[in-house]
């Protein structure tokens, strides 16, 4: 737990039976080491292809640039790209899937044959089909409205059954495919930057957690100012519900005996992340719940990148693998020279490797030479 207020929350919860079935207390450290030692790499964020031939051509292009790990984006909103009866298969690939073409299996087959790892990116917070059956599982905002009124339809991490349903869907991916890792994206309560009100601490006011707060502390968290001492007590509890999800997913993966790594998308301002939406990734590292941190150095200027990466490196410590982002998406990096300069800065800040977001912008801006040269820097930096 981070800070004295977190310890107080945990102690009070452990002395109460009110939280039974609502959340898991996360005070027990996972002392096992990561699945294997840090493997310096450059990874590429993309997706699957419409045909096997396109997959073969994409992997050849990746390999020529030195890419060692592929991060295919497999879910968004309420759709996914893996076999499961717990979510809707991605519509544009559904017809091919019904004909027997499993785009993810084809990608894994050819990637592994080329010596590359496949580490899918999945959105955690979205509710999808399970909210159709259980609309009461959708997280609420401070006004008591479903999150979908002002943001997306996220589930409530404070409801144990909802966490279990989401984990069951993700375990269909783990159990049925030979993946090397699972990249947790949006593993948090919603954030909507459209207004000041919805941008910070506005979601996660769900009945189970609200009732516990009233019972333990005697106040309504939706009626106290955000960042007040009282609200901070509630927020520690809200953060714990997301940590419970990460812990339970980690345990489910470990129970399979498969060497699947678990990584987390991480914003550079880790303190803001935990306070605003419950994504407490520094604590998850300390608890041994994640193997890899994928840092979103998207908007930082090249001159700021070394300092940004160094700050996160100091926070997460040396035992977890830290990969920072080269981001041509939205033309944050526009030239091969900028790709190389950003790679140098980030590696100097203590990154173990790099990941590129995204491959369609690498194509658009013709940055494959920059990817190749950044990869060569990783080897020289070790």
C-alpha positions in Angstrom: 0.0 0.0 0.0 1.2 3.5 -0.8 1.2 6.0 2.1 -0.3 5.9 5.6 -3.9 6.5 4.4 -3.7 3.3 2.3 -2.4 1.3 5.3 -5.3 2.6 7.4 -7.8 1.6 4.8 -6.4 -1.9 4.5 -6.3 -2.4 8.3 -9.9 -1.2 8.7 -11.1 -3.4 5.8 -9.3 -6.5 7.2 -11.1 -6.0 10.5 -14.5 -5.9 8.8 -16.6 -8.5 7.2 -18.6 -6.0 5.1 -16.3 -6.4 2.1 -16.9 -10.1 1.6 -17.5 -10.8 -2.1 -16.8 -7.2 -3.0 -13.0 -6.9 -3.2 -9.8 -8.7 -2.4 -7.3 -7.2 0.0 -4.0 -6.7 -1.7 -1.5 -6.7 1.1 0.2 -10.0 0.4 3.3 -9.6 -1.7 3.9 -12.0 -4.7 7.5 -12.9 -4.1 8.1 -14.9 -7.2 10.5 -13.5 -9.8 9.4 -12.5 -13.3 8.9 -15.5 -15.7 12.3 -14.9 -17.2 15.0 -12.3 -17.4 14.6 -9.0 -19.2 14.9 -9.5 -23.0 15.9 -6.3 -24.7 13.7 -5.8 -27.7 11.8 -3.5 -30.0 8.1 -4.4 -30.2 5.5 -3.3 -32.7 1.9 -2.4 -31.9 -0.6 -3.3 -34.6 -3.4 -5.8 -35.2 -4.2 -9.0 -37.2 -4.6 -9.3 -40.9 -7.5 -10.1 -43.2 -5.6 -13.0 -44.9 -2.8 -15.4 -44.3 -0.7 -13.9 -47.1 -1.0 -10.4 -45.6 0.1 -11.9 -42.3 3.2 -13.4 -43.9 4.1 -10.1 -45.6 3.6 -8.1 -42.5 5.8 -10.4 -40.4 8.6 -10.3 -43.1 8.5 -6.5 -42.9 8.6 -6.6 -39.1 11.6 -9.0 -39.2 13.5 -6.9 -41.6 13.2 -4.0 -39.1 14.4 -6.1 -36.2 11.0 -6.4 -34.5 11.0 -9.2 -31.9 7.6 -8.9 -30.3 4.2 -8.1 -31.8 1.5 -6.4 -29.8 -1.7 -7.1 -31.8 -4.7 -5.0 -30.6 -7.4 -7.6 -30.0 -10.3 -5.7 -28.4 -12.0 -2.3 -28.4 -15.4 -1.4 -27.1 -17.3 -4.6 -26.8 -15.7 -6.6 -29.6 -12.7 -9.0 -29.6 -10.6 -11.0 -32.0 -10.3 -14.4 -30.3 -12.6 -17.4 -29.8 -15.0 -16.8 -26.9 -18.7 -17.0 -26.2 -18.4 -14.1 -23.8 -17.9 -11.3 -26.3 -18.8 -10.3 -29.9 -16.2 -11.2 -32.5 -14.9 -8.2 -34.5 -17.5 -7.6 -37.2 -15.2 -7.0 -40.2 -13.4 -10.4 -39.6 -16.5 -12.3 -38.6 -17.3 -13.8 -42.0 -13.7 -15.0 -42.4 -13.8 -16.5 -38.9 -17.0 -18.3 -39.7 -15.3 -19.8 -42.7 -12.5 -21.1 -40.5 -9.9 -18.3 -40.7 -8.7 -17.5 -37.2 -6.6 -14.4 -37.8 -4.9 -14.6 -34.4 -3.9 -18.2 -34.7 -2.5 -17.5 -38.1 -0.5 -14.6 -36.7 0.9 -16.6 -33.9 1.9 -19.5 -36.1 3.9 -17.3 -38.5 5.3 -15.1 -35.9 6.7 -18.0 -33.8 8.1 -19.6 -37.0 9.9 -16.3 -37.6 11.3 -16.2 -34.0 8.9 -13.5 -32.8 6.7 -13.4 -29.7 3.0 -12.5 -29.7 1.8 -10.4 -26.8 -1.8 -9.3 -27.4 -3.1 -6.0 -26.2 -6.6 -6.2 -24.5 -8.9 -3.5 -23.2 -9.8 -4.5 -19.6 -12.4 -1.9 -18.4 -15.0 -2.2 -21.1 -18.1 -4.2 -20.1 -19.3 -5.5 -23.4 -21.8 -8.4 -23.5 -21.7 -9.0 -19.8 -23.4 -5.6 -19.2 -26.2 -6.7 -21.5 -27.0 -9.5 -19.1 -26.1 -7.5 -16.0 -26.6 -3.8 -16.5 -26.2 -3.4 -12.7 -22.5 -4.2 -13.2 -21.8 -1.0 -15.1 -19.8 1.5 -13.0 -21.5 4.7 -11.9 -20.4 8.3 -11.8 -20.5 10.7 -8.9 -24.1 11.6 -9.9 -25.2 8.0 -9.8 -25.5 7.7 -13.6 -24.1 4.8 -15.6 -20.7 5.6 -17.0 -22.0 5.2 -20.5 -24.0 8.5 -20.1 -20.7 10.5 -20.2 -18.0 8.1 -21.1 -17.9 4.4 -22.1 -19.7 1.4 -20.6 -17.1 0.2 -18.2 -17.8 -2.5 -15.6 -17.4 -1.9 -11.9 -14.2 -3.4 -10.5 -15.8 -3.4 -7.0 -18.3 -6.1 -8.0 -16.5 -9.5 -7.7 -18.9 -11.2 -10.1 -18.1 -8.6 -12.8 -14.4 -9.0 -12.3 -14.8 -12.8 -12.6 -16.8 -12.5 -15.8 -14.1 -10.2 -17.4 -11.3 -12.6 -16.3 -13.2 -15.6 -17.8 -13.3 -13.8 -21.1 -9.6 -13.0 -21.0 -8.8 -16.6 -20.0 -10.4 -17.8 -23.2 -7.6 -16.0 -24.9 -4.9 -17.4 -22.6 -6.2 -21.0 -22.7 -6.9 -21.3 -26.4 -4.0 -19.5 -28.0 -0.2 -19.9 -27.7 0.4 -16.3 -26.6 3.6 -15.1 -24.9 2.0 -12.3 -22.9 -1.1 -10.3 -22.3 -0.8 -6.5 -22.4 -3.5 -4.9 -20.2 -4.8 -1.6 -21.6 -7.4 0.6 -19.9 -7.1 -1.4 -16.7 -8.8 1.4 -14.8 -12.1 3.2 -14.2 -13.1 5.5 -17.1 -11.6 8.9 -17.7 -13.3 11.5 -19.9 -11.2 14.5 -20.7 -14.1 16.4 -22.3 -14.8 18.3 -19.0 -12.9 19.1 -15.8 -15.6 17.2 -13.8 -15.3 13.9 -15.7 -11.5 14.0 -16.1 -10.6 13.1 -12.5 -12.1 10.7 -10.0 -15.6 10.9 -11.5 -16.3 7.2 -11.9 -16.4 4.2 -9.7 -19.1 5.3 -7.3 -20.8 1.9 -7.1 -23.2 0.5 -4.5 -20.9 -2.1 -3.0 -18.0 0.3 -2.4 -20.3 3.2 -1.4 -21.9 1.1 1.2 -18.6 -0.1 2.6 -17.4 3.5 2.8 -20.5 4.6 4.6 -20.3 1.6 7.0 -16.6 2.1 7.8 -16.2 5.8 7.6 -19.7 7.2 8.0 -19.7 9.5 4.9 -21.0 9.5 1.4 -18.0 9.7 -1.0 -20.1 11.3 -3.7 -20.9 14.2 -1.4 -17.4 15.1 -0.3 -15.0 17.2 -2.4 -12.6 15.3 -4.6 -9.0 15.3 -3.1 -10.4 16.1 0.4 -9.0 13.9 3.2 -12.3 12.0 3.3 -12.5 11.4 -0.4 -8.8 10.2 -0.4 -9.9 7.5 2.0 -12.6 6.4 -0.4 -10.2 6.6 -3.4 -7.8 4.2 -1.7 -10.6 1.7 -1.6 -11.5 2.4 -5.2 -7.9 1.8 -6.3 -7.9 -1.5 -4.3 -10.7 -2.8 -6.5 -8.7 -2.4 -9.7 -5.7 -4.0 -7.9 -8.0 -6.9 -7.0 -8.8 -7.5 -10.7 -5.1 -7.5 -11.6 -4.3 -9.9 -8.8 -7.1 -12.3 -9.7 -6.1 -12.3 -13.4 -2.5 -13.0 -12.4 -3.6 -15.9 -10.3 -5.8 -17.3 -13.0 -2.9 -17.2 -15.6 -0.5 -18.7 -13.1 -2.9 -21.6 -12.4 -2.7 -22.7 -16.1 1.0 -23.3 -15.8 1.6 -21.5 -19.1 4.6 -19.1 -19.2 2.4 -16.1 -20.2 3.8 -12.7 -19.1 1.5 -9.9 -17.9 2.2 -6.3 -18.9 0.5 -3.0 -18.2 0.0 0.1 -20.2 1.3 3.0 -18.1 1.1 6.8 -18.4 4.2 8.8 -17.4 2.4 10.5 -14.5 1.9 7.5 -12.3 0.7 9.4 -9.3 -2.1 11.1 -11.4 -3.0 7.7 -12.8 -3.7 6.1 -9.5 -5.6 9.1 -8.1 -7.7 9.8 -11.2 -8.7 6.3 -12.4 -7.2 3.7 -10.1 -4.4 2.5 -12.3 -1.8 2.0 -9.6 0.8 0.3 -11.7 3.8 1.3 -9.5 2.2 -0.6 -6.6 1.3 -3.6 -8.9 5.0 -3.8 -9.7 5.9 -3.8 -6.1 3.4 -6.5 -5.4 4.9 -8.7 -8.1 1.7 -8.6 -10.2 3.1 -7.5 -13.5 6.3 -8.5 -15.5 6.4 -5.7 -17.9 5.6 -2.0 -17.9 4.7 -0.4 -21.3 5.2 3.3 -20.9 3.3 5.7 -23.1 5.9 8.3 -23.9 3.6 9.6 -26.6 3.4 13.4 -26.2 6.7 14.1 -24.5 9.2 16.2 -26.5 12.4 14.4 -27.3 14.3 16.7 -25.0 12.0 15.6 -22.1 12.1 11.8 -22.7 15.2 10.8 -20.9 14.0 12.6 -17.7 10.5 11.1 -18.0 11.7 7.5 -18.4 14.3 7.9 -15.6 11.5 9.1 -13.3 9.4 6.1 -14.0 12.4 3.8 -13.9 13.1 5.0 -10.4 9.5 4.5 -9.3 9.1 0.9 -10.6 12.6 -0.2 -9.7 15.1 -2.4 -11.5 13.4 -5.8 -11.4 10.5 -5.2 -13.8 11.0 -4.8 -17.5 10.4 -1.2 -18.7 9.6 -0.5 -22.3 9.0 3.0 -23.5 7.2 4.1 -26.6 8.3 5.5 -30.0 5.1 7.1 -31.2 4.6 8.0 -34.8 0.8 7.9 -34.1 -0.7 11.3 -34.7 2.7 12.2 -36.1 4.2 12.8 -32.6 7.4 11.4 -34.3 7.5 12.2 -38.0 11.0 11.3 -39.3 13.5 8.5 -39.1 15.9 10.9 -37.4 13.3 11.7 -34.7 12.7 8.0 -34.1 16.4 7.5 -33.5 16.8 10.6 -31.3 13.8 9.5 -29.2 15.2 6.0 -28.9 18.5 7.3 -27.7 16.9 9.5 -25.1 14.6 6.8 -23.7 17.3 4.2 -23.5 19.5 6.7 -21.7 16.7 7.2 -19.2 16.8 3.5 -18.3 14.3 1.7 -20.6 15.1 -1.9 -21.2 13.6 -1.8 -24.7 11.1 0.1 -26.9 7.7 -0.4 -28.4 6.4 1.4 -31.4 2.8 2.7 -31.5 1.6 2.0 -34.3 2.5 0.1 -37.4 0.0 1.9 -39.7 1.7 5.2 -39.0 5.2 3.6 -39.5 3.8 2.7 -43.0 2.2 6.1 -43.6 5.3 8.1 -42.6 7.8 5.6 -44.1 9.6 5.1 -40.8 10.8 1.5 -41.1 14.5 2.6 -41.3 13.9 4.4 -38.0 12.5 1.2 -36.4 15.5 -0.7 -37.6 18.0 1.9 -36.4 16.3 2.1 -33.0 16.5 -1.6 -32.7 20.3 -1.5 -33.3 20.6 1.1 -30.6 19.0 -1.3 -28.1 21.7 -3.9 -28.7 24.5 -1.3 -28.5 23.0 0.1 -25.2 23.2 -3.2 -23.3 
